[in-house]
Amino acid sequence: MKLPHSVSGALRTFSYFLASGTHNMLEGVQYLDLYGKEPSAIEHTYAILVNVLEVNDKGEVTNLKHAEKRATDFLHSYCDPSFRVEPPFEDWELRLY
């Protein structure tokens, strides 16, 4: 079974805005230098996005903004240790599979 178009579209769109440095949830966060230098930060960002994404019985993503917020909050906190993620991450959000 292939990923539903809603899921692949969510991943594609998130990837574009993240890689272009234009994601509105990361405005002012200097993270582009992590690409190629600290790949685990980007890996964890995507893991959180995918772990938090939910789909309905039709395969449509139902919580994209929330999943993006959790993922971008991680990246923000990675780049700025004074940034506090609220609520704190739960273990299941951070798991790498």
Secondary structure as GFF3:
##gff-version 3
##sequence-region A 1 97
A	DSSP	alpha_helix	5	20	.	.	.	ID=ss1
A	DSSP	three_ten_helix	24	26	.	.	.	ID=ss2
A	DSSP	three_ten_helix	32	34	.	.	.	ID=ss3
A	DSSP	alpha_helix	39	52	.	.	.	ID=ss4
A	DSSP	alpha_helix	64	79	.	.	.	ID=ss5
A	DSSP	alpha_helix	91	94	.	.	.	ID=ss6
###
